[in-house]
Each structure stands twice: as C-alpha cells, then as structure tokens.
Amino acid sequence: MNGNYDKIIDKISKGSGLEKEEIERKIEAKQAKLSGLISKEGASQIIAAELGISYENEKLKIDELLAGMRKVNVIGKVINLSPVRTFIRNDKEGKVVNMTIADETSNIKVVLWDTNHIELIEKNEIVNEKVVEISNASMRENEIHLGSFSELKIINEVLENVKTEKVVKEKNIVDFKLSDNSSARAFIVQIQGPRFFNVCPDCKKKVNQEGENFICDKHGKIIQERRALINLVLDDGTESIRSVLFHDTLNNIGLTELENQDLLTQQKENLLGKEMIFSGNVRMNKFFNNQEFIIDEVKDINIDELVERLESK
Ligand SMILES: [Zn+2]
C-alpha cells in the first residue's frame, strides 16, 4: 500500500517474530471485524497493541508516528514555536506550548504541558533550529503530547535536510480529521454551483457590496475580482464528504466554461463519477456544522504509478 504502512508491518514483524504475511492477515481480519470502519494503519496499531509491541526502546522517525502510540521516542529539529499560553483549570493556572519538529522524513506538532519543559522555552534554551530529543511521549491524533512523565532535552545531533513543507497524508475519507492536510482518491458523486463572489484584488479577502461600490475591510473601496467556487461531494467507498473547490483549481478539474450554462452543464456531466486524487484541508463548516474538505489540489490518477505501487506491495 504505502511506505508508512510497510514500515509498520516491518516493525510489528520484528517486534513479534511473526511473518509479515501473518501480520497482514491479522490486520485484514481486524478491519473486516470492524466492518471496514478503520484504516489499515489504524488496524495495524490495534494488532501491535494486542501483540504487546512497545516502541519504548526504539527511536522512531516522525513519519512512523501514528495516532494511539504510547511511550514514543523521537528526535527532531524545532522549526516552529508558538508563544506560551496560560489557561485556568480547576482554579489552577496551567501552561501549554505548541512547537513543530522536523526530521528528514516529516514534521509534526508537539504539545508541551509540563512546566519543566515549558521553562526550557521561556528561558530561550529551546529555540528554532535546536535539535531536541523527546522520550516517553504519547500520540494524540496526529500530535505528540508530553506530560510530566515525558522527557525533553536539547541534544547536539546535527539534522540536515529536514522536511519543513506541509505534510499531506493519504487517507480514507472516513479517517479524515479536523485540520488534517490529507489526500484521498475518490469519486465525484455530486457537483453544485458555481457560486460567485467578489474579492479584493490585493488581499483576496471577500468584499462587501455597498450600492455600486465594493468595500474591502482593509483596503477600502476597490475594484472587485469576481471569483467562483464549486461544491463537490466526494466518495471513496469509506465515506463521503462535502468539498469546496475554488477558482484556481476549477480549471484543473475541467470546469472552464463558468459563464456558459450549456457548456458548463456538459462539463459537469463529464466529471460526475470521475475518480481523481484530491488534496486539501479538513475544516469545520460553521453553517452546516459538519466537516468540509477544502480542496487545493486535484490530480488525475496516474495508472503507471498505481500499478507500480500495487506491485511493490
Ligand atoms: Zn483588501
């Protein structure tokens, strides 16, 4: 399937002494038992836990970290630090800090809850570019969380060529989580729109119409740019999701005749039922109160690549 999944199988195999084939069978059986409601990666985590596999004595690469893992150890270079935030819980003041660490495989958000760890940041000991070693931390969703039993220290290791760009994970739609950067191979099962709106040419924010004029909150009276968006419903067999496709990506998907009803209807019909690879971000739609997929990239399925991946399985 994908490289990450292969690595997990590898780890479970080494940790348990079982053949890879047997582990894959167990994972498939677990998936079937849960009516396919869980991804292969998710099922592999359950199997790893059932087999009593611990990551305690192992240093993992960031792209090997998965939701649900406990006692993980990892090394990474700090590439982003958020300010220390304070909150009140049960009449006591607490602090929390987010940072992002990267290695050559990926990057990940780290959440610090322990005052001793946070002090390292307050004292400017941990700053951007420092390499840190994290031990005994837990994975919550796609984040590393450090409690008081976790360790955090600065080390002298040099990490070069760390991966700083946004990480997009290939997922089943059923596994999409809020604020995930994800991609999925899915069918277009509904197309609605386009809806048009006006934006400011400078900041690209939505503008308000007042009489004949268009007003940007920041730039005042401007000459508006007309933009379009399309709503899609995508379905990959695990789940469907309402999705939004903006102006710049409409062309990529083959919707070019936005102003011509007849041609547009034709183009929309051609797209219905088409399977493509969609990447974007999962957000909350406040109006409908459900998750929505904001698509920023659409790709055709590359059959050669697909065959290659299936064969390497
Ligand atoms: Zn503006």
py3Dmol code that shows the C-alpha trace and the ligand (Angstrom):
import py3Dmol

protein = """\
ATOM      1  CA  MET A   1       0.000   0.000   0.000  1.00  0.00           C
ATOM      2  CA  ASN A   2       2.149   2.903   1.140  1.00  0.00           C
ATOM      3  CA  GLY A   3       5.634   3.189   2.568  1.00  0.00           C
ATOM      4  CA  ASN A   4       4.454   4.032   6.038  1.00  0.00           C
ATOM      5  CA  TYR A   5       2.198   1.012   6.246  1.00  0.00           C
ATOM      6  CA  ASP A   6       5.043  -1.229   5.080  1.00  0.00           C
ATOM      7  CA  LYS A   7       7.260   0.164   7.802  1.00  0.00           C
ATOM      8  CA  ILE A   8       4.652  -0.560  10.449  1.00  0.00           C
ATOM      9  CA  ILE A   9       4.322  -4.157   9.251  1.00  0.00           C
ATOM     10  CA  ASP A  10       8.094  -4.392   9.382  1.00  0.00           C
ATOM     11  CA  LYS A  11       8.201  -3.138  12.941  1.00  0.00           C
ATOM     12  CA  ILE A  12       5.409  -5.422  14.118  1.00  0.00           C
ATOM     13  CA  SER A  13       7.141  -8.340  12.430  1.00  0.00           C
ATOM     14  CA  LYS A  14      10.474  -7.608  14.098  1.00  0.00           C
ATOM     15  CA  GLY A  15       8.864  -6.931  17.451  1.00  0.00           C
ATOM     16  CA  SER A  16       6.721 -10.063  17.481  1.00  0.00           C
ATOM     17  CA  GLY A  17       8.753 -12.558  15.468  1.00  0.00           C
ATOM     18  CA  LEU A  18       5.742 -13.238  13.240  1.00  0.00           C
ATOM     19  CA  GLU A  19       5.910 -13.402   9.447  1.00  0.00           C
ATOM     20  CA  LYS A  20       4.792 -10.262   7.603  1.00  0.00           C
ATOM     21  CA  GLU A  21       2.107 -12.214   5.752  1.00  0.00           C
ATOM     22  CA  GLU A  22       0.591 -13.366   9.005  1.00  0.00           C
ATOM     23  CA  ILE A  23       0.526  -9.845  10.376  1.00  0.00           C
ATOM     24  CA  GLU A  24      -1.180  -8.596   7.225  1.00  0.00           C
ATOM     25  CA  ARG A  25      -3.781 -11.339   7.596  1.00  0.00           C
ATOM     26  CA  LYS A  26      -4.412 -10.275  11.186  1.00  0.00           C
ATOM     27  CA  ILE A  27      -4.770  -6.664  10.099  1.00  0.00           C
ATOM     28  CA  GLU A  28      -7.216  -7.533   7.347  1.00  0.00           C
ATOM     29  CA  ALA A  29      -9.220  -9.704   9.742  1.00  0.00           C
ATOM     30  CA  LYS A  30      -9.341  -6.843  12.248  1.00  0.00           C
ATOM     31  CA  GLN A  31     -10.508  -4.465   9.537  1.00  0.00           C
ATOM     32  CA  ALA A  32     -13.211  -6.900   8.454  1.00  0.00           C
ATOM     33  CA  LYS A  33     -14.329  -7.380  12.040  1.00  0.00           C
ATOM     34  CA  LEU A  34     -14.720  -3.625  12.388  1.00  0.00           C
ATOM     35  CA  SER A  35     -16.741  -3.544   9.140  1.00  0.00           C
ATOM     36  CA  GLY A  36     -14.026  -1.612   7.322  1.00  0.00           C
ATOM     37  CA  LEU A  37     -14.580   1.383   9.603  1.00  0.00           C
ATOM     38  CA  ILE A  38     -10.893   1.609  10.315  1.00  0.00           C
ATOM     39  CA  SER A  39      -7.938   2.174   8.042  1.00  0.00           C
ATOM     40  CA  LYS A  40      -5.184  -0.407   7.584  1.00  0.00           C
ATOM     41  CA  GLU A  41      -2.872   1.778   9.611  1.00  0.00           C
ATOM     42  CA  GLY A  42      -5.423   2.027  12.393  1.00  0.00           C
ATOM     43  CA  ALA A  43      -5.954  -1.730  12.394  1.00  0.00           C
ATOM     44  CA  SER A  44      -2.194  -2.301  12.471  1.00  0.00           C
ATOM     45  CA  GLN A  45      -1.981  -0.221  15.654  1.00  0.00           C
ATOM     46  CA  ILE A  46      -4.578  -2.417  17.341  1.00  0.00           C
ATOM     47  CA  ILE A  47      -2.683  -5.529  16.279  1.00  0.00           C
ATOM     48  CA  ALA A  48       0.591  -4.045  17.555  1.00  0.00           C
ATOM     49  CA  ALA A  49      -1.053  -3.354  20.920  1.00  0.00           C
ATOM     50  CA  GLU A  50      -2.602  -6.847  21.030  1.00  0.00           C
ATOM     51  CA  LEU A  51       0.782  -8.396  20.360  1.00  0.00           C
ATOM     52  CA  GLY A  52       2.225  -6.274  23.149  1.00  0.00           C
ATOM     53  CA  ILE A  53       4.646  -4.430  20.926  1.00  0.00           C
ATOM     54  CA  SER A  54       6.187  -1.437  22.572  1.00  0.00           C
ATOM     55  CA  TYR A  55       8.147   1.348  20.969  1.00  0.00           C
ATOM     56  CA  GLU A  56       9.762   2.082  24.312  1.00  0.00           C
ATOM     57  CA  ASN A  57      13.324   1.200  23.403  1.00  0.00           C
ATOM     58  CA  GLU A  58      13.186   2.454  19.886  1.00  0.00           C
ATOM     59  CA  LYS A  59      13.730   5.812  18.279  1.00  0.00           C
ATOM     60  CA  LEU A  60      11.095   6.380  15.635  1.00  0.00           C
ATOM     61  CA  LYS A  61      11.226   8.614  12.613  1.00  0.00           C
ATOM     62  CA  ILE A  62       8.476  11.216  12.507  1.00  0.00           C
ATOM     63  CA  ASP A  63       6.667   9.566   9.605  1.00  0.00           C
ATOM     64  CA  GLU A  64       6.445   6.355  11.631  1.00  0.00           C
ATOM     65  CA  LEU A  65       4.467   8.020  14.413  1.00  0.00           C
ATOM     66  CA  LEU A  66       0.808   7.111  14.430  1.00  0.00           C
ATOM     67  CA  ALA A  67      -2.275   8.009  16.400  1.00  0.00           C
ATOM     68  CA  GLY A  68      -2.566   5.954  19.577  1.00  0.00           C
ATOM     69  CA  MET A  69       1.131   5.164  20.052  1.00  0.00           C
ATOM     70  CA  ARG A  70       2.412   5.320  23.621  1.00  0.00           C
ATOM     71  CA  LYS A  71       5.903   5.778  25.039  1.00  0.00           C
ATOM     72  CA  VAL A  72       7.372   7.042  21.810  1.00  0.00           C
ATOM     73  CA  ASN A  73      10.899   8.368  21.427  1.00  0.00           C
ATOM     74  CA  VAL A  74      11.823  10.709  18.630  1.00  0.00           C
ATOM     75  CA  ILE A  75      14.421  13.297  17.634  1.00  0.00           C
ATOM     76  CA  GLY A  76      13.661  16.429  15.672  1.00  0.00           C
ATOM     77  CA  LYS A  77      14.743  19.946  14.851  1.00  0.00           C
ATOM     78  CA  VAL A  78      12.464  22.700  16.133  1.00  0.00           C
ATOM     79  CA  ILE A  79      11.102  24.555  13.104  1.00  0.00           C
ATOM     80  CA  ASN A  80       8.279  26.467  14.733  1.00  0.00           C
ATOM     81  CA  LEU A  81       7.446  27.615  18.259  1.00  0.00           C
ATOM     82  CA  SER A  82       4.199  29.162  19.445  1.00  0.00           C
ATOM     83  CA  PRO A  83       4.013  31.598  22.365  1.00  0.00           C
ATOM     84  CA  VAL A  84       3.352  30.139  25.815  1.00  0.00           C
ATOM     85  CA  ARG A  85      -0.366  30.183  26.563  1.00  0.00           C
ATOM     86  CA  THR A  86      -1.852  30.068  30.038  1.00  0.00           C
ATOM     87  CA  PHE A  87      -5.224  28.664  30.997  1.00  0.00           C
ATOM     88  CA  ILE A  88      -7.160  28.092  34.187  1.00  0.00           C
ATOM     89  CA  ARG A  89      -8.347  24.599  35.013  1.00  0.00           C
ATOM     90  CA  ASN A  90      -9.864  23.649  38.395  1.00  0.00           C
ATOM     91  CA  ASP A  91      -8.801  27.052  39.772  1.00  0.00           C
ATOM     92  CA  LYS A  92      -5.188  26.309  38.903  1.00  0.00           C
ATOM     93  CA  GLU A  93      -3.159  28.046  36.277  1.00  0.00           C
ATOM     94  CA  GLY A  94      -1.702  25.801  33.624  1.00  0.00           C
ATOM     95  CA  LYS A  95       0.517  26.445  30.638  1.00  0.00           C
ATOM     96  CA  VAL A  96       0.757  24.944  27.212  1.00  0.00           C
ATOM     97  CA  VAL A  97       3.096  25.411  24.262  1.00  0.00           C
ATOM     98  CA  ASN A  98       2.968  24.045  20.731  1.00  0.00           C
ATOM     99  CA  MET A  99       6.027  23.534  18.627  1.00  0.00           C
ATOM    100  CA  THR A 100       6.764  21.790  15.379  1.00  0.00           C
ATOM    101  CA  ILE A 101       9.721  19.475  14.994  1.00  0.00           C
ATOM    102  CA  ALA A 102      11.080  18.026  11.773  1.00  0.00           C
ATOM    103  CA  ASP A 103      13.396  15.255  10.671  1.00  0.00           C
ATOM    104  CA  GLU A 104      14.287  14.067   7.177  1.00  0.00           C
ATOM    105  CA  THR A 105      11.031  12.099   6.876  1.00  0.00           C
ATOM    106  CA  SER A 106       8.378  14.554   8.008  1.00  0.00           C
ATOM    107  CA  ASN A 107       7.336  17.148  10.569  1.00  0.00           C
ATOM    108  CA  ILE A 108       4.855  17.069  13.424  1.00  0.00           C
ATOM    109  CA  LYS A 109       3.185  19.237  16.041  1.00  0.00           C
ATOM    110  CA  VAL A 110       4.413  18.728  19.607  1.00  0.00           C
ATOM    111  CA  VAL A 111       2.340  19.881  22.584  1.00  0.00           C
ATOM    112  CA  LEU A 112       4.082  20.578  25.896  1.00  0.00           C
ATOM    113  CA  TRP A 113       2.047  20.559  29.110  1.00  0.00           C
ATOM    114  CA  ASP A 114       4.737  20.191  31.756  1.00  0.00           C
ATOM    115  CA  THR A 115       6.083  23.383  33.376  1.00  0.00           C
ATOM    116  CA  ASN A 116       9.636  21.994  33.431  1.00  0.00           C
ATOM    117  CA  HIS A 117       9.526  21.514  29.671  1.00  0.00           C
ATOM    118  CA  ILE A 118       7.865  24.853  29.060  1.00  0.00           C
ATOM    119  CA  GLU A 119      10.562  26.538  31.154  1.00  0.00           C
ATOM    120  CA  LEU A 120      13.146  25.475  28.561  1.00  0.00           C
ATOM    121  CA  ILE A 121      11.277  27.632  26.078  1.00  0.00           C
ATOM    122  CA  GLU A 122      10.640  30.503  28.471  1.00  0.00           C
ATOM    123  CA  LYS A 123      14.368  30.636  29.211  1.00  0.00           C
ATOM    124  CA  ASN A 124      15.126  30.624  25.481  1.00  0.00           C
ATOM    125  CA  GLU A 125      17.061  27.393  25.761  1.00  0.00           C
ATOM    126  CA  ILE A 126      14.842  25.719  23.220  1.00  0.00           C
ATOM    127  CA  VAL A 127      14.609  27.998  20.203  1.00  0.00           C
ATOM    128  CA  ASN A 128      14.094  27.419  16.498  1.00  0.00           C
ATOM    129  CA  GLU A 129      16.795  25.273  14.858  1.00  0.00           C
ATOM    130  CA  LYS A 130      17.662  23.446  18.106  1.00  0.00           C
ATOM    131  CA  VAL A 131      17.560  19.673  17.927  1.00  0.00           C
ATOM    132  CA  VAL A 132      15.576  18.034  20.705  1.00  0.00           C
ATOM    133  CA  GLU A 133      15.157  14.507  21.923  1.00  0.00           C
ATOM    134  CA  ILE A 134      11.725  13.511  23.172  1.00  0.00           C
ATOM    135  CA  SER A 135      11.222  10.362  25.227  1.00  0.00           C
ATOM    136  CA  ASN A 136       8.195   8.642  26.659  1.00  0.00           C
ATOM    137  CA  ALA A 137       5.620  10.806  24.907  1.00  0.00           C
ATOM    138  CA  SER A 138       2.179   9.851  23.600  1.00  0.00           C
ATOM    139  CA  MET A 139       0.467  10.356  20.295  1.00  0.00           C
ATOM    140  CA  ARG A 140      -2.925  12.081  20.448  1.00  0.00           C
ATOM    141  CA  GLU A 141      -4.426  12.086  16.990  1.00  0.00           C
ATOM    142  CA  ASN A 142      -1.599  13.424  14.854  1.00  0.00           C
ATOM    143  CA  GLU A 143       0.251  15.244  17.603  1.00  0.00           C
ATOM    144  CA  ILE A 144       2.970  14.316  20.088  1.00  0.00           C
ATOM    145  CA  HIS A 145       1.931  15.181  23.649  1.00  0.00           C
ATOM    146  CA  LEU A 146       4.411  15.447  26.520  1.00  0.00           C
ATOM    147  CA  GLY A 147       3.213  15.034  30.086  1.00  0.00           C
ATOM    148  CA  SER A 148       5.175  15.077  33.310  1.00  0.00           C
ATOM    149  CA  PHE A 149       6.490  11.546  32.716  1.00  0.00           C
ATOM    150  CA  SER A 150       7.898  12.539  29.341  1.00  0.00           C
ATOM    151  CA  GLU A 151      11.390  13.815  28.784  1.00  0.00           C
ATOM    152  CA  LEU A 152      12.526  16.696  26.644  1.00  0.00           C
ATOM    153  CA  LYS A 153      16.136  17.678  26.162  1.00  0.00           C
ATOM    154  CA  ILE A 154      18.367  19.547  23.763  1.00  0.00           C
ATOM    155  CA  ILE A 155      20.966  17.378  22.054  1.00  0.00           C
ATOM    156  CA  ASN A 156      23.964  18.147  19.882  1.00  0.00           C
ATOM    157  CA  GLU A 157      22.994  15.943  16.969  1.00  0.00           C
ATOM    158  CA  VAL A 158      23.004  17.693  13.589  1.00  0.00           C
ATOM    159  CA  LEU A 159      19.903  17.212  11.469  1.00  0.00           C
ATOM    160  CA  GLU A 160      20.200  18.298   7.894  1.00  0.00           C
ATOM    161  CA  ASN A 161      17.652  18.388   5.106  1.00  0.00           C
ATOM    162  CA  VAL A 162      14.711  18.265   7.461  1.00  0.00           C
ATOM    163  CA  LYS A 163      11.318  18.236   5.848  1.00  0.00           C
ATOM    164  CA  THR A 164       9.671  21.570   6.534  1.00  0.00           C
ATOM    165  CA  GLU A 165       6.901  21.611   3.938  1.00  0.00           C
ATOM    166  CA  LYS A 166       3.329  20.810   4.830  1.00  0.00           C
ATOM    167  CA  VAL A 167       2.750  17.085   5.209  1.00  0.00           C
ATOM    168  CA  VAL A 168      -0.168  15.719   3.263  1.00  0.00           C
ATOM    169  CA  LYS A 169      -1.250  12.271   4.340  1.00  0.00           C
ATOM    170  CA  GLU A 170      -3.026   9.897   2.039  1.00  0.00           C
ATOM    171  CA  LYS A 171      -6.114   8.685   3.852  1.00  0.00           C
ATOM    172  CA  ASN A 172      -9.517   7.146   3.546  1.00  0.00           C
ATOM    173  CA  ILE A 173     -12.201   9.802   3.861  1.00  0.00           C
ATOM    174  CA  VAL A 174     -13.607   8.013   6.913  1.00  0.00           C
ATOM    175  CA  ASP A 175     -10.273   8.716   8.656  1.00  0.00           C
ATOM    176  CA  PHE A 176     -10.251  12.456   7.855  1.00  0.00           C
ATOM    177  CA  LYS A 177      -9.830  14.551  10.981  1.00  0.00           C
ATOM    178  CA  LEU A 178     -10.350  18.238  11.566  1.00  0.00           C
ATOM    179  CA  SER A 179      -7.423  20.397  10.347  1.00  0.00           C
ATOM    180  CA  ASP A 180      -5.798  17.420   8.644  1.00  0.00           C
ATOM    181  CA  ASN A 181      -3.863  18.028   5.473  1.00  0.00           C
ATOM    182  CA  SER A 182      -4.990  14.959   3.623  1.00  0.00           C
ATOM    183  CA  SER A 183      -5.349  13.489   0.221  1.00  0.00           C
ATOM    184  CA  ALA A 184      -7.774  10.845  -0.935  1.00  0.00           C
ATOM    185  CA  ARG A 185      -8.538   9.007  -4.119  1.00  0.00           C
ATOM    186  CA  ALA A 186     -12.268   9.487  -4.531  1.00  0.00           C
ATOM    187  CA  PHE A 187     -15.188   9.669  -6.946  1.00  0.00           C
ATOM    188  CA  ILE A 188     -17.082  12.866  -7.636  1.00  0.00           C
ATOM    189  CA  VAL A 189     -20.674  11.969  -6.834  1.00  0.00           C
ATOM    190  CA  GLN A 190     -22.280  15.427  -6.796  1.00  0.00           C
ATOM    191  CA  ILE A 191     -21.451  18.819  -8.256  1.00  0.00           C
ATOM    192  CA  GLN A 192     -23.179  22.040  -7.244  1.00  0.00           C
ATOM    193  CA  GLY A 193     -22.539  25.562  -8.419  1.00  0.00           C
ATOM    194  CA  PRO A 194     -20.673  27.598  -9.350  1.00  0.00           C
ATOM    195  CA  ARG A 195     -21.389  30.252  -6.771  1.00  0.00           C
ATOM    196  CA  PHE A 196     -19.814  33.606  -7.476  1.00  0.00           C
ATOM    197  CA  PHE A 197     -18.419  36.083  -5.001  1.00  0.00           C
ATOM    198  CA  ASN A 198     -16.182  39.147  -5.079  1.00  0.00           C
ATOM    199  CA  VAL A 199     -12.760  39.563  -3.552  1.00  0.00           C
ATOM    200  CA  CYS A 200     -10.274  42.366  -3.063  1.00  0.00           C
ATOM    201  CA  PRO A 201      -7.504  42.265  -5.718  1.00  0.00           C
ATOM    202  CA  ASP A 202      -4.859  42.980  -3.055  1.00  0.00           C
ATOM    203  CA  CYS A 203      -5.663  40.715  -0.132  1.00  0.00           C
ATOM    204  CA  LYS A 204      -8.020  38.253  -1.882  1.00  0.00           C
ATOM    205  CA  LYS A 205     -10.492  38.565   1.006  1.00  0.00           C
ATOM    206  CA  LYS A 206     -14.220  38.647   0.405  1.00  0.00           C
ATOM    207  CA  VAL A 207     -15.559  42.183  -0.087  1.00  0.00           C
ATOM    208  CA  ASN A 208     -18.939  43.730   0.729  1.00  0.00           C
ATOM    209  CA  GLN A 209     -21.089  45.480  -1.818  1.00  0.00           C
ATOM    210  CA  GLU A 210     -22.424  48.896  -0.847  1.00  0.00           C
ATOM    211  CA  GLY A 211     -24.576  50.245  -3.635  1.00  0.00           C
ATOM    212  CA  GLU A 212     -22.372  50.303  -6.705  1.00  0.00           C
ATOM    213  CA  ASN A 213     -19.147  50.068  -4.705  1.00  0.00           C
ATOM    214  CA  PHE A 214     -17.179  47.174  -3.350  1.00  0.00           C
ATOM    215  CA  ILE A 215     -15.501  47.696   0.001  1.00  0.00           C
ATOM    216  CA  CYS A 216     -12.595  45.710   1.447  1.00  0.00           C
ATOM    217  CA  ASP A 217     -12.313  45.862   5.246  1.00  0.00           C
ATOM    218  CA  LYS A 218      -8.624  46.577   4.899  1.00  0.00           C
ATOM    219  CA  HIS A 219      -8.234  48.379   1.579  1.00  0.00           C
ATOM    220  CA  GLY A 220     -11.469  50.376   1.402  1.00  0.00           C
ATOM    221  CA  LYS A 221     -13.097  50.937  -1.959  1.00  0.00           C
ATOM    222  CA  ILE A 222     -11.574  48.627  -4.541  1.00  0.00           C
ATOM    223  CA  ILE A 223     -12.277  47.215  -7.977  1.00  0.00           C
ATOM    224  CA  GLN A 224     -13.565  43.778  -7.235  1.00  0.00           C
ATOM    225  CA  GLU A 225     -12.347  40.496  -8.673  1.00  0.00           C
ATOM    226  CA  ARG A 226     -15.085  38.024  -9.441  1.00  0.00           C
ATOM    227  CA  ARG A 227     -14.354  34.530  -8.161  1.00  0.00           C
ATOM    228  CA  ALA A 228     -16.182  31.251  -8.310  1.00  0.00           C
ATOM    229  CA  LEU A 229     -16.459  28.209  -6.115  1.00  0.00           C
ATOM    230  CA  ILE A 230     -17.954  24.797  -6.701  1.00  0.00           C
ATOM    231  CA  ASN A 231     -19.247  22.358  -4.143  1.00  0.00           C
ATOM    232  CA  LEU A 232     -18.489  18.697  -4.706  1.00  0.00           C
ATOM    233  CA  VAL A 233     -19.443  15.614  -2.810  1.00  0.00           C
ATOM    234  CA  LEU A 234     -16.564  13.116  -2.863  1.00  0.00           C
ATOM    235  CA  ASP A 235     -16.902   9.464  -2.010  1.00  0.00           C
ATOM    236  CA  ASP A 236     -14.096   6.907  -1.746  1.00  0.00           C
ATOM    237  CA  GLY A 237     -16.204   3.982  -0.626  1.00  0.00           C
ATOM    238  CA  THR A 238     -15.447   4.502   3.070  1.00  0.00           C
ATOM    239  CA  GLU A 239     -17.377   7.757   3.457  1.00  0.00           C
ATOM    240  CA  SER A 240     -18.494  10.798   1.534  1.00  0.00           C
ATOM    241  CA  ILE A 241     -17.553  14.394   2.287  1.00  0.00           C
ATOM    242  CA  ARG A 242     -18.811  17.777   1.188  1.00  0.00           C
ATOM    243  CA  SER A 243     -15.972  19.582  -0.517  1.00  0.00           C
ATOM    244  CA  VAL A 244     -15.189  23.021  -1.826  1.00  0.00           C
ATOM    245  CA  LEU A 245     -13.169  23.773  -4.898  1.00  0.00           C
ATOM    246  CA  PHE A 246     -12.067  27.361  -5.502  1.00  0.00           C
ATOM    247  CA  HIS A 247     -11.456  29.372  -8.613  1.00  0.00           C
ATOM    248  CA  ASP A 248      -7.840  28.439  -9.374  1.00  0.00           C
ATOM    249  CA  THR A 249      -8.418  24.703  -9.198  1.00  0.00           C
ATOM    250  CA  LEU A 250     -11.617  24.683 -11.283  1.00  0.00           C
ATOM    251  CA  ASN A 251      -9.578  24.709 -14.482  1.00  0.00           C
ATOM    252  CA  ASN A 252      -7.550  21.690 -13.382  1.00  0.00           C
ATOM    253  CA  ILE A 253     -10.666  19.676 -12.950  1.00  0.00           C
ATOM    254  CA  GLY A 254     -12.005  20.625 -16.368  1.00  0.00           C
ATOM    255  CA  LEU A 255     -14.526  23.301 -15.448  1.00  0.00           C
ATOM    256  CA  THR A 256     -13.597  26.149 -17.752  1.00  0.00           C
ATOM    257  CA  GLU A 257     -16.933  27.466 -19.076  1.00  0.00           C
ATOM    258  CA  LEU A 258     -18.236  29.056 -15.904  1.00  0.00           C
ATOM    259  CA  GLU A 259     -20.278  31.699 -17.729  1.00  0.00           C
ATOM    260  CA  ASN A 260     -21.834  29.439 -20.349  1.00  0.00           C
ATOM    261  CA  GLN A 261     -24.681  27.404 -18.840  1.00  0.00           C
ATOM    262  CA  ASP A 262     -24.908  24.808 -21.652  1.00  0.00           C
ATOM    263  CA  LEU A 263     -21.193  24.099 -21.922  1.00  0.00           C
ATOM    264  CA  LEU A 264     -20.845  24.115 -18.153  1.00  0.00           C
ATOM    265  CA  THR A 265     -23.643  21.586 -17.736  1.00  0.00           C
ATOM    266  CA  GLN A 266     -21.817  19.394 -20.244  1.00  0.00           C
ATOM    267  CA  GLN A 267     -18.520  19.735 -18.385  1.00  0.00           C
ATOM    268  CA  LYS A 268     -20.183  18.942 -15.073  1.00  0.00           C
ATOM    269  CA  GLU A 269     -21.791  15.827 -16.516  1.00  0.00           C
ATOM    270  CA  ASN A 270     -18.406  14.658 -17.791  1.00  0.00           C
ATOM    271  CA  LEU A 271     -16.994  14.964 -14.292  1.00  0.00           C
ATOM    272  CA  LEU A 272     -19.689  13.079 -12.429  1.00  0.00           C
ATOM    273  CA  GLY A 273     -18.456   9.648 -11.441  1.00  0.00           C
ATOM    274  CA  LYS A 274     -14.865  10.511 -12.243  1.00  0.00           C
ATOM    275  CA  GLU A 275     -12.200   9.241  -9.873  1.00  0.00           C
ATOM    276  CA  MET A 276      -9.310  11.576  -9.072  1.00  0.00           C
ATOM    277  CA  ILE A 277      -6.854  12.369  -6.294  1.00  0.00           C
ATOM    278  CA  PHE A 278      -7.893  15.321  -4.145  1.00  0.00           C
ATOM    279  CA  SER A 279      -5.641  17.079  -1.619  1.00  0.00           C
ATOM    280  CA  GLY A 280      -6.651  19.732   0.857  1.00  0.00           C
ATOM    281  CA  ASN A 281      -7.504  20.644   4.379  1.00  0.00           C
ATOM    282  CA  VAL A 282     -10.373  19.437   6.561  1.00  0.00           C
ATOM    283  CA  ARG A 283     -12.272  22.285   8.193  1.00  0.00           C
ATOM    284  CA  MET A 284     -15.463  22.802  10.125  1.00  0.00           C
ATOM    285  CA  ASN A 285     -18.281  24.373   8.167  1.00  0.00           C
ATOM    286  CA  LYS A 286     -19.886  26.539  10.849  1.00  0.00           C
ATOM    287  CA  PHE A 287     -23.111  26.997   8.913  1.00  0.00           C
ATOM    288  CA  PHE A 288     -23.804  23.301   8.352  1.00  0.00           C
ATOM    289  CA  ASN A 289     -21.865  22.239  11.462  1.00  0.00           C
ATOM    290  CA  ASN A 290     -20.106  19.440   9.649  1.00  0.00           C
ATOM    291  CA  GLN A 291     -16.669  18.699   8.302  1.00  0.00           C
ATOM    292  CA  GLU A 292     -15.814  20.048   4.918  1.00  0.00           C
ATOM    293  CA  PHE A 293     -12.855  19.365   2.664  1.00  0.00           C
ATOM    294  CA  ILE A 294     -11.240  22.482   1.211  1.00  0.00           C
ATOM    295  CA  ILE A 295      -9.502  21.183  -1.889  1.00  0.00           C
ATOM    296  CA  ASP A 296      -6.300  22.866  -3.004  1.00  0.00           C
ATOM    297  CA  GLU A 297      -5.015  20.340  -5.489  1.00  0.00           C
ATOM    298  CA  VAL A 298      -6.607  17.893  -7.902  1.00  0.00           C
ATOM    299  CA  LYS A 299      -4.653  15.265  -9.765  1.00  0.00           C
ATOM    300  CA  ASP A 300      -5.552  12.673 -12.333  1.00  0.00           C
ATOM    301  CA  ILE A 301      -4.865   9.139 -11.295  1.00  0.00           C
ATOM    302  CA  ASN A 302      -1.576   8.088 -12.730  1.00  0.00           C
ATOM    303  CA  ILE A 303      -2.153   4.480 -13.732  1.00  0.00           C
ATOM    304  CA  ASP A 304       1.562   3.665 -14.059  1.00  0.00           C
ATOM    305  CA  GLU A 305       2.283   4.955 -10.582  1.00  0.00           C
ATOM    306  CA  LEU A 306      -0.639   2.991  -9.212  1.00  0.00           C
ATOM    307  CA  VAL A 307       0.462  -0.250 -10.825  1.00  0.00           C
ATOM    308  CA  GLU A 308       3.985   0.296  -9.558  1.00  0.00           C
ATOM    309  CA  ARG A 309       2.702   0.757  -6.030  1.00  0.00           C
ATOM    310  CA  LEU A 310       0.450  -2.280  -6.179  1.00  0.00           C
ATOM    311  CA  GLU A 311       3.314  -4.391  -7.499  1.00  0.00           C
ATOM    312  CA  SER A 312       5.709  -3.224  -4.831  1.00  0.00           C
ATOM    313  CA  LYS A 313       3.200  -4.307  -2.204  1.00  0.00           C
TER     314      LYS A 313
END
"""
ligand_1 = """\
1
ZN
Zn -8.131 44.071 0.565
"""
view = py3Dmol.view(width=600, height=400)
view.addModel(protein, "pdb")
view.setStyle({"model": 0}, {"cartoon": {"style": "trace"}})
view.addModel(ligand_1, "xyz")
view.setStyle({"model": 1}, {"stick": {}})
view.zoomTo()
view.show()
